[in-house]
Amino acid sequence: MAQSEALHKEMLEGNLKKVIVKQSLPNTVGLLVIAAYSLADSFFVSTLGTDAGAAIGVVFPLHVLIQAVGYTLGMGAGSILSRALGKQDVAHASSLAFSAMTYSLLFGILIAALGLWQKEALLTLLGTPQEIRDSAMHYLIPLLYSAPAMCGVFVVSQLLRAEGMAVYSMAGLATGSVCNILLDPILISRLGFGIAGASLATLFSQIVSLLVLLSAYLFSKSRLRPFSGVRIGALFLLGHIFVAGLPSLFRQGLSGLATVLINHAAAYHGEHAVLSLSLVARIFLLVFSVCLGIGQGMMPVVGYCNGAKKGARAAQAYRFAILLSSALMLAVSLPLFLFSPQIITVFRNDPDVIRTGAFALRAQSAVLVLHGLVTCTILYLQAVGRSFLGTLLAAARQGIFFLPLIFLLPTRFGLSGLCLTQPVADVLTFLLALLLWRAAKRTSPPHRADTPPA
């Protein structure tokens, strides 16, 4: 109890910059290790050939969509949970955690069942070229079996972050990711599972991560008690959680849709184009983890302050997170831009892959600095309960702006236009975020009840 009170005081009264950095570091490390095992899959599978690398590229959107479910439930419940803890309402916070975890399991089972039932149609929907269809199927099936555990991992890790237990969240994610990276070469090469070994490694590692994360509740490391004293009425909180999580649903869900559309468009230019753009997407995910980690480190601070009606401190946290994430994105973008060909060569030493991948990576690097404002604004709006504005901005990057551009630019400029689609959408999204940021400076966050009416 003393530890919980100390955390509560730190969120509301501690040195703001130190608190955000303290929360951001484990968040960032946790996200980096998730992105790292995704890149490890690409690295080890690419040794099997360009077609194998392209196969995991076309299936990658499914991974993103499973994450979207987990992020929607986890960040939706987490944003309300941190505000509830700011009001010292531990009972409601425990109910939210129980509800989010239960639905993560149910939705994960539903995704696995539907995907296995319609696996051929799913590959067609993902834009899988006929020549790599068998390889993609071998990778797809174990990945579908991992859906319940994967949903659970993203939900529980977000709940722990929202409570302020970012280090515990990082430990759970890092344990699974290290397990995945170690299992990749063993299952792919030594035991001869080939491309299926990469997704089998994901399946085993996600189960390990989930068990480590759940131990926070099973061994009373958390102040919440989601598995004791929670009534069945907690399951009726889904609607409230879903509304709060809409920005995450649009951000992650549209990311998956965008990747599917890119794969469909890239397939016209050959396997090298599919592999190139898939590698760039995974490299971007690794780099973007730094920006997202800082934003997620900001969220519990803003949520606690909002619940305790300390709007000025919440606004200060928001501004500092923007400055920190933008500075780091600028620092990372310079070496990425300069050494793009060398980075792509690490994964596949193919002239066509290097040429296309380097161009796409440089285009993404040129706009990296813009993501600090965009990401922190989405997460700030989500943390203070402004779900509509957060959803609007989250939908802009790979929805409102991206969807028209993906049909316009490749038609006009071919493969180069395809590589430029996302960077152009990022610039337009930044301009929208700038307008919302200026509006947020002029207004204080709303203080409203977070408990739905009985």
N, C-alpha and C positions, 0 to 999 in steps of 0.2 A: 504494500500500500504506500509506503514511504517513497518507493521508486516511482510509482504512478504519480504521486503528488509532485515529485521533483520534475518529472517530465512535463506535467501540466504547467508548472511555474516557468520552466525553461521556454516552452512554446509562447507563453504570454508575456514574459518579462526578461528573458535572457537576451544577450547580445545578438541582434537580429542576423547579422552577417555570419557569425559563428554558427548559429542554429541552422541556418539554411545550408551552409557548407557541410555541417555535420550530418544533416539529413540527405544531402545531395550525393556525397561521396559513395556511400554504400548503394544508393539507388543506381548511380551511374555504373559502378562496378558490376552490379547484378545484371543490368541491361547489356553491358559490354560482353559479359560471358555468354549471355543468350545469343547475341549476334555472332560471337566467336565460334560457337559450335555450329551455327548455320554456315559460316564460312569454311569451317573444317569439313563439313559434309561436301561442299563444293570442291575443296582442295583434293580430298581423297577420291571422290567419285570422278573428278576430271582426269585422274590417272587412267581411268578405264576407257577414255576416248571422248571426243566432242559430243557424240550422240548421248552418252550417259550424262554428261554435264548438262546438256540441253534438257534431258528428261527430268532431272530434279528442278530445273528452272521452270518448266511448265507446271509442275505440281506445287511449287512454292506458294502460289496464291492461296491454296487450301490451308497451308500453315498460317498465313496471315489472317484468314477468315476465322480459324479456330481461336487465334489470339484475340480477334475482335469480340467474340463472345465473352472470353475471359476478362478482357479490359472493360467491356461494357458493364458487366456485373461487378467486377472488383473496384473499378474507379467510381462507378455510380454509388455503390454501397459505401465506399471509402470516403467520398466527398461528404456524404451525410453523416457518416460515422465520426469523422473528425470534428464536425460541428457539434454533434451530440456530446462528445467528450469535452469540448470547450465549455459545455453547459453542465458537465459532471453527470450526464445521463448515461451511466454505464449499462443499464438494463436495455435501453433502446439500442445502444451500439452493439450489444451482444446479439440481439434479435436480428439486426441487419447482417451481421457476420454469418449467423446460422442460415438465414435466407439465401444469401449470395452463394455460400458454399453448396447448399442443397441444389440450387438451380444450376450451378456449374456442372455438377455431376449429371443431372438429368439432360441438360442440353448437350453435353459431351457424348452421352450415350445415343442421343437422337442423331447427332451428326454422324457418328460411327455407323449406326444402323442404316441410315438413308444412303450414306456413301457406299457402303458395301453392297447394298441392294442394287444401286444404280451406278456401279463403278465405271462401266463402259460409257454411259451417258455423261458421267462426271468428267472423264478424260476429254470427251468431245467438247464439253462446255469450257474446259480449261484451255482449249486451243492446241491440243496435242497433235503434232504432225504424225502421219501414219508410220513413218519410218522409225520413230522412237516410241511408239505406243507400247510395245512389250516392256521396254525398260521402264517407262513411266508407271506401268501397272505394278511392276515388282516393287517400286518405291512407294506407290500409293497405299497399298493394302496395310502394311504395318503402321503407316502414318495415321490411317483412319482408326486403327485400334488404340492409338495413343491419345485420341481426342478427349476422352473423359479426364485422364490425368493431366493433359495439357491445359484444359479449361480450368481445372482445379488449381494448378500451379499459378496461373496468372491471377486468379481471384484471390487466393490466400496471400500471395506476395503483395498484392495491392492493399489488402486489409491490414497487413502488418505495417506497411509503410504509412497508411493513414493514421494508425495509432501512434506512430513515432518510432516503431521498432524496425528501422531501415536496415540495421546491421543483421538482424535475424533473417530478414527477407533476403538480403544479399547472400547470406550463408547458404540458404536453401537453394537459391538459383545457381550459385557457384558450384555447389556440390554436384548437382545434376549435370551442369555443363561440362565440368571436368570429366565426369563419368562418360559423357557422350563422346568427348574428344578422344579419350583413351580407348573406348570401344570401337570407334570408327575403323582404324586400321586392322584391328583384330577381326572384326566381323566381315569387313569388306574384302580383305586380302587373305589373311591367315586362315580363316575358316571357310573362305570361298563363297560367301553369300552375295558378293558383288554389290550391285546398287541397292538391293534389299537390305544389306547390312547397315547402310547409313540410316534408314528409317527404323530398323530394329534397335539401333543404338539410341535413337530418339525416344522410342517407346520405353526402354529400360531406364533411361536417364530421367524421363519425366516422372516415372513412378518414384524413383529415389528422391527427386526434388520435392514431390508432394508430401512424402512421409516426413522429410526433414522440416518442412514448413508447418505441417500440422502438429508437430511435436511442441510448438510454442503454446498451443492450446491444451494438448493432452498432458503436458507436464507443468501447466500453470505458469509459464513464463510471461504470458499476456495477462493484462488486467481484465480482459473479456472472458466470458464463460459461455461460448456459443453452444456447447453440448450439454449444459446443465441449467435447469430452470427456465428454459426457453419454451414458450407455448407454441402450439401449432399455428396460432394466429400470425406468427412471424412470417409464414409463407405467403401471406397476403401483402407483404411489403414489396413484392416484385415490381408492381407498377411504379411505385415511388423510386425504386432503385433504377428501373429502366429509364425513366425520364431524366434522372440525374446523370445517367451514363450515356445519354444520347450523343454528346460530343465525341466520346471514345468510340461509339459504334460507327459514327460517320467517318471519323479519322481512320480507324483501322479497316472498317468494312469497305470503304471506298478505295483504300490502298490496295486491298485484295482485288477489287474490280478493275482498278487501273492496271495492275500487273497482268491480269487476264487479257485485257485489251491490248496491252503492249505485246504480250506473247502472240496473240492472234496476228497483229500487224507485223511482228518480227519474223513470223513463220514464212511470210512471202519472200523474205530475203535470205532464207536458209538457216541451218542449224547454228552456224557461227553467230548470227545475229541474236538468236534466242539465248545462247549461252552468254554472249557479251553483255546484253542488257540485264540478264539474271545476275551475273557477277557484280555489275555496277549497283544493282538494287541491294544486294547483300552487303557490299562495301559501304553503301550509304547508310544502311541500317546500323552498321557498326559505329560509324561516325556520329550519326544522329542520336545514338544512345547517350552521348555526353549531354546534348541539349535537352533531351527528354528527361534524363536523370536529374538535372538541375530543376526543371519544371516540376517534377514529381517531388523533389525535396522541398520545394516552395509550398506545395499543396496542403500538407498537414498544418503548416504554420498559419497559412491563410485561413484554413478551416477552423482551427482552434480560435484564432483571433475573431473571426466572423461570428462564431458561436458565443464568444464572450463580449461581443459588441465593441471590439477594438478595431474599427475600420481603418483608421490611420496607419496602424502597424501593419495591417494586411496589405495596404497599398504600398508601403515601404518595401515589404517583402517582394512584392510583384516587380517593382522597379529594379531592385538589386538583382533578382533572378534574370531579368532581361539583359542587364549589363554584363553579368558574368557569363551567361550562355552565348551571347553575341561575340564577346571577346574570344572565347575558346573556339567557337566555330570559325572565326577569322583566322586564328592561329593554325587550325587544322587544315583549312582549305588551301593554304599556300603550298605545303609539300604535296598534297594530293594533286593539285593542278600541275606542278612541275614534274612529278614522277609518275604520272598516270600510266604510261606504257610499261614501265618496270613493274608497277603494282599488278597490272593485268597479266603480265608474263609469269608471275609467281603461280597463277592458277592454271594457265593454259598457254603454252608457247606455240601459238598458231597465228600467223601473220594477219589473217582476216579478223580473228577474235581480238587481237591486240589493237588493230587499227580502229575498229568500231568501238571497242570498250574504252580505249583511251579518250576518244572524242566525247563519248557520253559521260565519262567520269569527269573530264574537264568542264563540261557544261554544268554538271551538278555542283562541282566545286566552286564555280564562279558565283553561285547564289547561296552558298551554305550559310554565310553570315546573316542572311535574312530570316533564318529559321528560329533564331533566338526570340525575336519579338512575336512571331506567329505562334510558336509552341507555348510560350509562357502565357500569352493572352488567352489561348484556348483553355489551358489548365486553370488559370486564375478565374475565368468566368465560370468554369465548372465547379471550382472550390467554393465560390460564394453563392452558388445556386442559380446563376443566370444561364440556365440550360439552353434557352432559345438562341441567345447570341453566341454561346460557345458552339452549339451545333451548326449555326450558320457559318462560322469561320472554319470549323472542322470539315464541313462539306465543301468548302470553296476550293481547297488545294487539289483534290483528286475527284471532284465532282463538278461543281458549278463552272470552274475554269478549265479543268482538265478534259472533261468529256467533249466539248466542242473542238478543242485543240487537237485531240487524238485523231479526229476525223479530218481536220483541216490541214495541219502541217505535214503529215506523211504523204497525203495526196499531192500536195504542192511541191514538197522538197525531198520526198523519198525517205531513205533511211536516216539521213541527216535531220530531217524534220521530225522523225520519230524520236531521235535522241534529244531533240530540243523541246519536246512537248512538255515534259515535267518541269524543266527550269523556267520556261515561260509562264506556266501556271503558278510556279512558286513566286515569281515577281508580282503577279496580279494579286495573289493571296496576301503578300506582304503589304501591298497598298491598302487592302481592306483591313488588315490587322492594325495598320497605322491609324486608320480612322477610329476603330474601336478603342485603341489605346488612348487616343486623345479624349474620347468620350469618357473612358474610365477615370482619367485624371480629374475630370470635372464633377464626377459623382461619387458618392460613397456607396459601398456594397449594401445590399438590402439585408435587413434582419427580420427573418420571418420564421415561423414555426416549421420544423423539419418533420414533425410527426403527422402522418395523414389522419384525417378525422376518423373516429371509430365508426 
